[in-house]
């Protein structure tokens, strides 16, 4: 009676209609707290590709984030970062008491409303039983649940309350709008997890679920690199539709929990890579393999001394090959590369949409990156892009020519493993190398290799090699990996750092061997600017799916897959202003040109590229500006010179010295594959004495040229010659370069065609000259 009077005096019976809970953060922090949180969380980044999807889900239904483990710091981080980014941010954390982080007035409201409820009911209010959580979800309030929560489970078990996911399923049944459960994780450190623990893990919690002390230390040490990522969202409404109406909710909740946890763990593997074994552990796996021990015993011929020597040799082979992955080296190298790119390049232009697809496919299998190879820095560029965008850095197949001190040690620590150019007859070396690659795939490590083998010296993609691909296919066939996801990539440079050495090699000079002295001499490269770097990704594809669509024998599969990878790289090769202008000059203005003439030729080529939806650099959206800027750049590089009219009235005449044309050839060759079919047809149309060229004659000429250059260009063997020729003729017909005679069905060239077809024919001129 006395307590009731006291509550009336305090006005606490006003809370009978509304109960406050300590699980809610929905206030704008005060000035000091706002400043502190901004300082703490401002460097934390999140997956940009999910922003629009999160907003879309929020418009359509209720967003519920799902973290694997409960944590105060994680909730604060999600709440304030998403709020600052204008994303749906969690206002409620299920069963997580946030009393220390809410305003005093809210604490008072919680205490008084709970006390009032207790007086009236003899127990404290439950947010499940009072409908607090249910109303919040039905009203679209963004929330946060925890999938692995021992404290929460104990409370639910004692109070007979529903599991979070079971509760959400029950609530979804009463809602028209969907509930989207979005798995998420926050990583404070990008170091791969190891498969062994130490004393620190026992005392302060394992890295997968660090204790309060460890998590706090991790945050304050690594908050600048902290990253929030998301797994695959789950639509509960769609999920319920797919289930039997008689299936128990607790079974569905258990299945969903496992799916969400697997999604979070998989996303962690995408960023951190698989749980990592030490180099010594991998060495044991490789050297104890039955095939290697059998090969050693076979070569020893029963001689114990030879057996010991061969075992030592196998160990030396492993040490010669194997990477020694070290995240400290990688992060330090990233800092150095950041400085390096800014020093000599004008930026790295990355296909972010393509990279987002790579991230999605990384959840499905082991990634195999297959980039083009034009420079020694290709693998540095690709790894830099992946690491900067929170994707695990692959192990990189490198030639032993890069194993010189000290770079060999640094590259090895950054994930490179080294392969000899040739090991014919070295059966034991071949077995050790093959088993090492299989061990990497077995552990789930992504791999990067160059399908061309060595670097391209002339700018175009060289014919694919199948040696390394054979090892990968054998590993897949022998069950060392469930699937391989191939990621073709193209790396395009405005200017190659090794350009001068390539030109010397093309001129007949021997290739210089890479060594420390050469690296020291390369300091002069830092004084130059090399324009932009462009990185593009083809749609990844599954080896399992690829194999399901073919019935070729193993050798045929290897050859076709290599060709498919080469075609994929070519398909995404970006046309830059430099490559386009170089192509225009060499096709129509080898002796010189005025600006207006170059602009006209460029426009002809651009219309062709646009018609076939060939990828263009953004700067080509303004062709006139691109032509002028590129011309200025080539003049600065002393590739192009010019003559001004003495009276200053006429147009400036530009020309290229004969010895500088090879530099332009290099840039032209990077996109030559787009023009080759049309060049072959143009050559056919312009050759011969017939007044009208028959379709059969054009097809025969095309077939001859394709066969002649079969070792020069990568052709699509699945595309018929007749279909290709007809397609090209249609383009030339639409461009008014030719018309079909009514008399014999042959094709005659128009006046416009005589003006323009030589441009197309000239594109293959240097290759014809070198073959004839």
C-alpha positions in Angstrom: 0.0 0.0 0.0 2.8 2.4 1.0 4.7 1.5 -2.2 1.7 2.2 -4.4 1.3 5.6 -2.8 4.9 6.4 -3.5 4.6 5.3 -7.1 1.6 7.5 -7.5 3.5 10.5 -6.1 6.3 9.9 -8.5 3.9 9.6 -11.4 5.3 6.2 -12.2 1.9 4.6 -13.0 2.1 6.6 -16.2 4.4 3.9 -17.4 1.7 1.3 -17.2 0.9 1.8 -20.9 4.6 1.9 -22.1 7.6 0.0 -20.9 11.1 1.1 -21.6 14.0 -1.3 -22.2 17.8 -0.9 -22.1 18.2 -2.6 -25.5 17.5 0.5 -27.5 19.8 3.2 -28.8 17.9 5.8 -30.8 19.2 9.1 -29.7 21.7 11.5 -31.1 24.8 11.5 -28.9 25.7 14.6 -27.0 28.6 16.8 -28.3 31.4 15.2 -26.4 30.2 11.6 -27.1 29.5 12.5 -30.7 33.1 13.8 -31.1 34.5 10.7 -29.3 32.6 8.2 -31.4 33.4 10.1 -34.6 37.1 9.9 -33.7 36.9 6.2 -32.9 34.8 5.1 -35.8 35.6 7.5 -38.7 38.2 5.2 -40.2 36.0 2.1 -40.2 35.0 1.2 -43.7 32.2 -1.0 -45.1 31.3 -2.8 -48.3 30.2 0.0 -50.6 28.4 -2.5 -52.9 25.9 -3.4 -50.2 24.7 0.2 -49.6 22.0 0.4 -52.2 20.8 -3.2 -51.5 20.4 -2.3 -47.8 18.4 0.8 -48.6 16.2 -1.2 -51.0 15.5 -3.9 -48.3 14.7 -1.2 -45.8 12.1 0.3 -48.2 10.5 -3.1 -48.8 10.4 -4.5 -45.3 12.3 -4.8 -42.0 16.1 -5.2 -41.8 17.5 -7.4 -39.1 21.3 -7.7 -38.9 22.7 -10.9 -37.6 26.1 -11.0 -35.9 27.8 -14.3 -35.0 28.7 -13.3 -31.4 27.3 -10.7 -29.0 29.4 -7.6 -28.4 28.8 -4.1 -27.1 31.6 -2.6 -29.2 30.3 -4.2 -32.4 26.8 -2.9 -31.8 28.0 0.6 -31.2 30.2 0.4 -34.3 27.3 -0.9 -36.5 24.9 1.7 -35.1 26.9 4.8 -35.5 28.7 3.9 -38.7 25.4 2.9 -40.5 23.7 6.0 -39.1 26.5 8.2 -40.3 26.4 6.5 -43.8 22.6 7.1 -43.9 21.9 3.4 -44.0 19.3 1.4 -42.0 21.0 1.3 -38.6 20.2 -1.1 -35.7 18.2 0.7 -33.0 17.5 -2.4 -31.0 20.0 -5.2 -30.0 18.1 -8.2 -28.8 18.9 -9.0 -25.2 22.0 -6.7 -25.1 21.8 -4.3 -22.1 23.1 -0.9 -23.3 22.4 1.0 -20.0 25.9 2.5 -20.0 25.5 4.0 -23.4 22.0 5.6 -23.2 21.0 9.0 -21.7 20.3 9.3 -18.0 16.6 10.1 -18.8 16.2 6.8 -20.6 17.8 4.9 -17.7 15.3 6.6 -15.3 12.4 5.6 -17.6 13.7 2.0 -17.8 14.0 1.8 -14.0 10.6 3.3 -13.2 8.7 1.4 -15.8 10.2 -1.9 -14.8 9.6 -1.1 -11.1 5.9 -0.3 -11.9 5.5 -3.5 -13.9 7.1 -5.5 -11.1 4.7 -4.0 -8.5 1.7 -4.8 -10.6 2.8 -8.3 -11.8 5.3 -9.6 -9.4 8.0 -10.1 -12.1 10.1 -8.0 -14.5 8.8 -7.4 -18.0 10.0 -9.5 -20.9 10.2 -7.8 -24.3 8.9 -10.9 -25.9 5.9 -11.3 -23.7 4.9 -7.6 -23.7 5.2 -7.5 -27.5 8.0 -4.9 -27.5 10.2 -6.8 -30.0 7.2 -7.9 -32.1 5.8 -4.4 -32.4 9.3 -3.0 -33.3 9.8 -5.6 -36.1 6.3 -5.1 -37.4 6.8 -1.3 -37.5 10.0 -1.8 -39.5 12.5 -1.0 -36.8 16.0 -2.1 -37.8 17.4 -4.5 -35.2 20.4 -6.7 -34.4 20.4 -10.3 -33.2 23.2 -12.6 -32.2 23.5 -16.1 -33.6 25.9 -17.6 -31.0 24.9 -16.2 -27.6 25.4 -18.5 -24.5 24.1 -15.9 -22.1 21.0 -15.3 -24.2 20.4 -19.0 -24.6 20.6 -19.5 -20.8 18.1 -16.7 -20.3 15.7 -18.1 -23.0 16.0 -21.6 -21.5 15.2 -20.5 -17.9 12.4 -18.2 -18.9 11.0 -20.5 -21.6 11.4 -17.7 -24.2 11.7 -18.2 -27.9 15.0 -18.3 -29.8 15.7 -15.0 -31.7 15.3 -16.7 -35.1 12.2 -18.7 -34.1 10.7 -15.5 -32.8 11.4 -13.7 -36.2 9.8 -16.6 -38.1 6.7 -16.5 -35.9 6.5 -12.7 -36.4 7.0 -13.0 -40.2 4.0 -15.3 -40.4 1.8 -12.4 -39.1 3.4 -9.8 -41.5 2.8 -9.0 -45.1 6.1 -7.1 -45.5 9.3 -9.3 -45.5 11.9 -9.5 -42.8 15.4 -9.5 -44.3 18.1 -11.1 -42.1 21.5 -9.7 -43.1 24.5 -11.6 -41.7 27.4 -9.2 -41.0 30.8 -9.2 -39.4 33.5 -6.7 -38.4 37.1 -7.4 -38.9 39.7 -5.4 -37.0 42.8 -7.1 -38.3 43.4 -8.6 -41.8 45.8 -11.3 -40.6 44.8 -14.9 -41.6 43.8 -17.1 -38.7 46.2 -20.0 -37.9 45.2 -23.5 -37.1 47.0 -23.6 -33.8 46.4 -21.6 -30.6 48.7 -19.9 -28.2 48.6 -18.7 -24.5 47.1 -15.4 -25.6 44.2 -17.1 -27.2 43.5 -19.1 -24.1 43.7 -16.1 -21.8 42.0 -13.4 -23.9 39.7 -15.4 -26.3 40.3 -16.7 -29.8 40.5 -14.4 -32.8 37.1 -15.7 -34.1 35.5 -14.7 -30.8 37.9 -12.4 -28.9 37.2 -11.6 -25.2 36.5 -8.0 -24.1 40.1 -7.2 -23.4 41.4 -8.6 -26.7 38.6 -7.0 -28.7 39.3 -3.6 -27.1 43.0 -3.8 -27.8 42.3 -5.0 -31.4 40.0 -2.0 -32.0 42.3 0.6 -30.6 45.3 -0.8 -32.5 43.6 -1.5 -35.8 40.5 0.7 -36.0 41.9 2.5 -39.0 41.8 -0.8 -40.9 38.5 -2.1 -39.4 36.1 -3.3 -42.0 32.4 -4.2 -41.9 31.2 -6.8 -44.4 28.0 -8.6 -45.1 27.0 -12.1 -46.0 24.1 -13.2 -48.3 20.8 -11.6 -47.0 17.9 -14.0 -46.3 14.3 -13.1 -47.0 12.3 -14.9 -44.3 9.0 -14.4 -46.2 10.4 -16.2 -49.2 12.0 -18.8 -47.0 8.7 -19.6 -45.3 7.0 -20.0 -48.7 9.5 -22.6 -49.7 8.9 -24.7 -46.5 6.2 -27.2 -45.6 3.5 -25.6 -43.4 3.8 -28.5 -41.0 7.5 -28.1 -40.5 8.3 -27.0 -36.9 9.6 -23.5 -36.4 12.5 -24.6 -34.2 13.8 -26.9 -37.1 13.7 -24.0 -39.5 15.4 -21.7 -37.0 18.2 -24.2 -36.5 18.6 -24.4 -40.3 18.6 -20.7 -40.8 21.1 -20.2 -38.0 23.5 -22.7 -39.6 23.1 -21.0 -43.0 23.8 -17.5 -41.5 26.8 -18.7 -39.6 28.2 -20.4 -42.7 27.6 -17.2 -44.7 29.6 -15.1 -42.1 32.4 -17.7 -41.9 32.6 -17.8 -45.7 32.7 -14.0 -45.9 35.5 -14.0 -43.4 37.4 -16.6 -45.6 36.9 -14.3 -48.6 38.7 -11.5 -46.7 41.2 -13.3 -44.5 41.7 -16.5 -46.6 41.6 -20.0 -45.2 42.9 -20.9 -41.7 46.6 -21.0 -42.5 49.0 -23.7 -41.9 52.7 -22.9 -41.4 55.2 -23.4 -44.2 56.6 -26.3 -42.3 53.2 -28.0 -42.0 52.7 -27.6 -45.8 56.2 -29.0 -46.4 55.4 -32.1 -44.4 52.2 -32.6 -46.3 54.0 -32.3 -49.7 57.1 -34.4 -48.9 55.2 -37.2 -47.3 52.9 -37.6 -50.3 52.8 -41.1 -51.6 53.6 -40.1 -55.2 56.7 -38.2 -54.1 58.0 -40.9 -51.7 57.4 -43.4 -54.5 59.3 -41.3 -57.0 62.2 -41.0 -54.5 62.3 -44.7 -53.9 62.2 -45.5 -57.6 65.1 -43.1 -58.3 67.2 -44.4 -55.4 67.2 -48.0 -56.7 67.3 -49.4 -53.2 70.4 -47.4 -52.3 70.1 -45.9 -48.8 72.6 -43.1 -49.4 70.8 -42.1 -52.7 67.5 -42.3 -50.8 68.7 -39.8 -48.2 70.2 -37.5 -50.9 67.0 -37.5 -52.9 64.9 -36.7 -49.8 67.2 -33.7 -49.1 66.9 -32.7 -52.8 63.1 -32.9 -52.6 63.3 -30.6 -49.5 65.5 -28.2 -51.3 63.0 -28.2 -54.2 60.2 -27.3 -51.8 62.2 -24.5 -50.3 63.0 -23.2 -53.8 59.4 -23.2 -54.7 57.2 -22.4 -51.7 55.8 -19.0 -50.6 56.2 -18.0 -47.0 53.1 -15.8 -46.6 53.5 -13.0 -44.0 50.8 -10.4 -43.5 53.3 -7.9 -41.9 55.3 -7.9 -45.1 52.1 -7.6 -47.2 50.8 -4.6 -45.3 54.2 -2.9 -45.3 54.5 -3.5 -49.0 51.0 -2.0 -49.4 52.2 1.2 -47.8 55.2 1.2 -50.1 53.1 0.6 -53.2 50.7 3.4 -52.2 53.7 5.8 -52.4 55.0 4.1 -55.5 51.8 4.5 -57.5 51.4 8.2 -56.5 55.1 8.8 -57.4 55.0 7.5 -61.0 51.4 6.8 -62.0 48.4 9.0 -62.1 46.1 6.5 -60.4 44.7 3.0 -60.7 41.3 2.8 -62.4 39.5 -0.3 -61.1 36.3 -1.9 -62.4 34.5 -1.9 -59.1 31.4 -3.6 -60.5 33.5 -6.4 -61.8 35.3 -6.7 -58.5 31.9 -6.9 -56.7 31.2 -10.0 -58.8 34.5 -11.5 -57.9 33.6 -11.0 -54.2 30.3 -12.9 -54.8 32.0 -15.8 -56.5 34.7 -16.0 -53.9 32.0 -17.6 -51.6 31.5 -20.4 -54.1 35.0 -21.9 -54.5 38.7 -21.3 -54.7 39.5 -18.3 -56.9 42.1 -18.6 -59.7 43.1 -15.2 -61.0 44.3 -15.2 -64.6 45.5 -11.7 -65.5 47.2 -10.4 -68.7 50.9 -10.1 -68.4 52.7 -7.0 -69.7 54.9 -5.9 -66.8 56.7 -7.2 -63.8 54.4 -5.1 -61.6 51.2 -6.8 -62.9 51.0 -9.1 -59.8 51.8 -6.2 -57.5 48.9 -4.1 -59.1 46.4 -6.9 -58.8 47.3 -7.8 -55.2 47.2 -4.1 -54.3 43.7 -3.8 -55.8 42.5 -7.0 -54.0 44.0 -6.0 -50.6 42.7 -2.5 -50.8 39.2 -3.8 -51.4 39.4 -6.4 -48.6 39.9 -9.6 -50.6 42.4 -12.2 -49.7 45.7 -11.9 -51.5 46.4 -14.9 -53.7 49.5 -17.0 -53.9 51.2 -16.0 -57.1 53.1 -18.2 -59.6 56.3 -16.3 -60.4 59.3 -17.2 -62.5 62.6 -18.0 -60.8 64.1 -14.9 -62.6 62.4 -12.8 -59.8 63.9 -14.8 -57.0 67.0 -12.6 -56.8 68.0 -11.0 -53.4 66.4 -9.1 -51.8 63.3 -9.0 -53.9 62.9 -12.8 -54.0 62.7 -12.9 -50.2 60.1 -10.0 -50.2 58.0 -11.5 -52.9 58.0 -14.9 -51.2 56.8 -13.3 -47.9 54.1 -11.5 -50.0 52.8 -14.8 -51.3 54.8 -15.5 -54.4 56.0 -19.1 -55.2 58.7 -19.6 -57.8 58.6 -21.9 -60.8 61.5 -22.7 -63.2 61.0 -21.8 -66.8 61.8 -25.4 -67.8 62.1 -28.6 -65.8 62.0 -31.2 -68.6 63.4 -34.4 -67.3 63.2 -33.2 -63.6 60.6 -35.7 -62.6 61.1 -35.1 -58.8 60.9 -31.3 -59.2 57.7 -31.7 -61.2 56.1 -33.9 -58.6 57.1 -31.5 -55.7 55.7 -28.5 -57.6 52.5 -30.2 -58.6 51.9 -31.5 -55.0 52.6 -28.0 -53.6 50.0 -26.4 -55.8 47.6 -29.2 -54.9 48.3 -28.5 -51.2 47.4 -24.8 -51.7 44.2 -25.7 -53.4 43.4 -28.3 -50.8 43.6 -25.6 -48.1 41.5 -23.2 -50.2 44.1 -20.6 -51.0 43.4 -18.5 -54.1 46.1 -18.6 -56.8 47.2 -16.1 -59.5 49.0 -17.2 -62.6 49.8 -15.8 -66.0 48.3 -17.9 -68.8 50.7 -16.3 -71.3 53.7 -17.6 -69.4 56.1 -14.6 -69.8 55.4 -11.0 -70.4 54.1 -9.8 -73.7 56.8 -7.8 -75.5 54.6 -6.4 -78.3 51.5 -5.3 -76.4 49.0 -8.0 -77.6 48.0 -11.1 -75.6 50.3 -13.9 -76.5 49.0 -17.4 -77.1 48.0 -19.2 -73.9 50.3 -21.8 -72.3 48.8 -24.9 -70.8 51.5 -26.2 -68.4 50.2 -24.6 -65.1 46.6 -25.1 -66.2 47.3 -28.8 -66.5 48.4 -28.9 -62.8 45.2 -27.1 -61.8 43.0 -29.5 -63.8 44.7 -32.5 -62.5 44.3 -31.2 -58.9 40.6 -30.8 -59.5 40.2 -34.2 -61.2 42.0 -35.9 -58.2 39.7 -34.2 -55.7 42.0 -31.7 -54.1 39.3 -29.0 -54.5 35.6 -29.2 -55.1 35.5 -26.4 -57.7 37.8 -23.7 -59.2 36.5 -20.3 -60.0 38.5 -18.7 -62.8 38.7 -14.9 -62.8 40.2 -13.5 -66.1 41.6 -10.0 -65.6 43.1 -7.4 -67.8 45.7 -4.9 -66.7 46.3 -2.0 -69.1 48.9 0.7 -68.8 49.1 4.1 -70.5 52.8 3.4 -70.6 54.8 0.3 -69.6 57.8 0.8 -67.3 59.8 -1.8 -69.3 58.9 -0.2 -72.6 62.5 0.7 -73.6 63.9 -2.7 -72.7 61.1 -4.3 -74.8 61.9 -2.2 -77.8 65.6 -3.2 -77.5 64.6 -6.9 -77.3 62.4 -6.5 -80.4 65.3 -4.8 -82.1 67.5 -7.9 -81.5 69.2 -7.1 -78.2 69.4 -10.0 -75.7 67.0 -9.9 -72.7 68.7 -8.5 -69.5 68.6 -10.9 -66.6 66.7 -9.5 -63.5 69.1 -8.8 -60.6 69.7 -6.4 -57.7 72.0 -4.2 -59.9 69.2 -3.8 -62.5 66.8 -2.9 -59.7 69.2 -0.2 -58.4 69.5 1.2 -61.9 65.7 1.3 -62.1 65.7 4.3 -59.7 65.7 6.6 -62.7 62.2 5.3 -63.5 60.9 7.2 -60.4 61.7 10.4 -62.2 59.1 9.7 -64.9 55.3 9.6 -65.1 53.6 6.7 -66.7 50.0 7.7 -66.9 47.2 5.6 -65.5 46.7 1.9 -64.9 43.4 0.2 -65.7 42.3 -3.0 -64.0 39.2 -4.9 -65.4 37.6 -8.2 -64.4 35.7 -10.6 -66.6 32.7 -12.4 -65.2 34.2 -15.3 -63.1 33.1 -18.8 -64.1 33.1 -22.2 -62.4 35.3 -25.1 -63.7 32.5 -27.5 -62.7 30.0 -25.7 -64.9 32.5 -25.4 -67.7 33.3 -29.2 -67.7 29.5 -30.0 -67.6 29.1 -28.3 -71.0 31.9 -30.3 -72.8 32.6 -33.9 -73.6 36.1 -33.3 -75.0 39.0 -35.5 -73.8 41.4 -34.1 -71.2 43.9 -32.6 -73.7 41.1 -30.9 -75.6 39.6 -29.5 -72.4 43.0 -28.0 -71.5 43.5 -26.4 -74.9 39.9 -25.1 -75.1 40.0 -23.7 -71.5 43.3 -21.9 -72.2 41.8 -20.4 -75.3 38.6 -19.4 -73.5 40.7 -17.7 -70.8 42.6 -15.8 -73.4 39.5 -14.7 -75.2 38.0 -13.6 -71.9 41.0 -11.4 -71.1 40.9 -9.9 -74.6 37.1 -9.2 -74.3 37.7 -6.9 -71.3 40.8 -5.2 -72.5 40.0 -1.5 -72.1 40.3 0.9 -75.1 42.2 3.9 -73.7 42.7 7.2 -75.5 46.4 6.3 -76.0 45.7 2.9 -77.6 42.9 4.4 -79.8 45.1 7.3 -81.0 48.0 5.0 -81.6 45.7 2.8 -83.7 44.4 5.7 -85.7 47.8 7.1 -86.5 49.3 3.8 -87.6 46.2 2.9 -89.6 45.8 6.1 -91.6 48.5 8.6 -90.8 51.9 6.9 -90.7 53.5 9.8 -92.7 51.9 12.6 -90.7 48.6 14.3 -90.1 46.7 17.4 -89.1 44.6 17.4 -86.0 41.3 17.4 -87.9 42.4 14.4 -89.9 43.4 12.4 -86.8 40.0 13.4 -85.2 38.2 12.1 -88.3 39.9 8.7 -88.2 39.4 8.4 -84.5 35.7 9.0 -84.9 35.5 6.2 -87.5 37.2 3.8 -85.1 35.0 5.0 -82.1 31.8 4.3 -84.1 33.0 0.8 -84.7 33.9 0.2 -81.0 30.6 1.7 -79.8 28.6 -0.5 -82.3 30.2 -3.7 -80.8 30.0 -2.4 -77.2 33.7 -2.7 -76.7 34.8 -1.4 -73.2 36.0 2.2 -73.5 37.8 4.4 -71.0 35.6 7.1 -69.4 37.8 9.8 -70.9 36.7 8.8 -74.4 33.2 10.1 -73.7 34.6 13.4 -75.0 36.6 12.3 -78.1 37.7 15.8 -79.1 39.3 16.5 -75.7 40.8 13.0 -75.5 42.5 13.4 -78.9 44.0 16.8 -77.9 45.2 15.6 -74.5 46.7 12.3 -75.8 48.4 14.2 -78.6 49.9 16.6 -76.0 51.1 13.6 -73.9 52.8 11.9 -76.9 54.6 15.2 -77.7 55.8 15.4 -74.1 57.0 11.8 -74.3 58.8 12.8 -77.6 57.0 10.1 -79.5 55.3 12.7 -81.8 56.9 15.9 -83.2 55.3 18.7 -85.1 55.9 21.4 -87.7 54.2 24.8 -87.4 53.2 26.9 -90.4 55.8 29.6 -90.8 53.1 32.2 -91.2 51.0 30.8 -88.4 47.9 30.5 -90.5 47.7 26.8 -91.5 47.1 23.8 -89.3 50.0 22.3 -87.4 51.4 19.2 -89.0 52.3 16.3 -86.7 54.5 13.3 -87.5 56.1 10.3 -86.0 59.8 9.4 -86.5 60.3 5.9 -87.9 62.1 4.6 -84.8 59.2 5.9 -82.5 56.5 4.0 -84.4 57.3 0.8 -82.5 56.1 2.5 -79.3 52.8 3.3 -81.0 52.6 -0.3 -82.3 52.8 -1.5 -78.7 49.7 0.5 -77.7 47.9 -0.4 -80.9 48.5 -4.1 -80.3 46.8 -4.0 -76.9 43.4 -3.6 -78.8 44.3 -5.0 -82.2 42.2 -8.2 -81.5 39.0 -6.1 -81.7 39.7 -5.1 -85.3 41.4 -8.2 -86.8 38.2 -9.9 -88.3 37.2 -6.7 -90.0 40.8 -6.1 -91.1 40.9 -9.6 -92.8 37.6 -8.9 -94.7 38.9 -5.5 -95.7 42.1 -7.0 -97.1 40.0 -9.5 -99.0 37.7 -6.8 -100.5 40.7 -4.7 -101.6 42.7 -7.5 -103.1 42.1 -9.3 -106.4 41.0 -8.0 -109.8 37.3 -8.9 -109.6 34.9 -6.0 -110.0 32.6 -7.7 -107.4 34.0 -10.0 -104.7 31.9 -13.1 -104.2 31.0 -14.1 -100.6 32.7 -17.5 -101.2 35.9 -15.7 -102.2 35.8 -13.5 -99.1 35.2 -16.5 -96.8 38.1 -18.4 -98.5 40.5 -15.4 -98.0 39.3 -15.0 -94.3 40.0 -18.8 -93.7 43.4 -18.5 -95.2 44.4 -15.4 -93.1 43.0 -17.0 -90.0 45.0 -20.1 -90.5 48.1 -18.1 -91.4 47.9 -16.1 -88.1 46.7 -19.0 -85.9 49.9 -18.7 -83.8 49.6 -14.9 -83.6 46.0 -14.2 -82.5 43.5 -15.9 -80.2 40.5 -16.8 -82.3 37.2 -18.2 -81.1 37.1 -21.7 -82.5 33.4 -22.1 -81.6 32.5 -19.3 -84.0 32.0 -20.3 -87.6 34.0 -18.5 -90.3 31.0 -18.0 -92.5 29.0 -16.4 -89.7 31.8 -14.1 -88.8 32.4 -13.0 -92.3 28.7 -12.3 -92.9 28.7 -10.3 -89.6 31.6 -8.1 -90.8 30.1 -7.6 -94.2 26.9 -6.4 -92.6 28.9 -3.8 -90.7 30.7 -2.6 -93.8 27.3 -2.5 -95.7 25.7 -0.5 -92.9 28.6 1.9 -93.0 28.0 2.4 -96.8 31.5 1.0 -97.6 30.1 -1.6 -100.0 26.9 -2.8 -101.7 25.7 -6.1 -103.0 25.5 -6.5 -106.8 22.1 -7.6 -108.1 23.8 -9.5 -111.0 25.9 -12.1 -109.3 25.4 -11.4 -105.5 29.0 -10.2 -105.2 30.1 -7.1 -103.2 31.3 -3.9 -104.7 33.2 -1.2 -102.9 31.7 2.3 -102.8 33.7 5.6 -103.1 33.3 5.9 -99.3 34.6 2.3 -99.0 37.7 3.1 -101.1 38.4 5.9 -98.7 37.8 3.9 -95.5 38.5 0.2 -96.0 42.3 0.9 -96.4 42.2 2.0 -92.7 40.9 -1.4 -91.7 43.3 -3.3 -94.0 46.3 -1.3 -92.6 45.6 -2.6 -89.1 47.1 -6.0 -89.9 49.8 -4.6 -92.2 52.8 -5.1 -89.8 51.8 -8.7 -89.1 51.4 -9.4 -92.8 54.8 -7.8 -93.5 56.5 -9.9 -90.9 55.0 -13.1 -92.3 55.5 -12.5 -96.0 
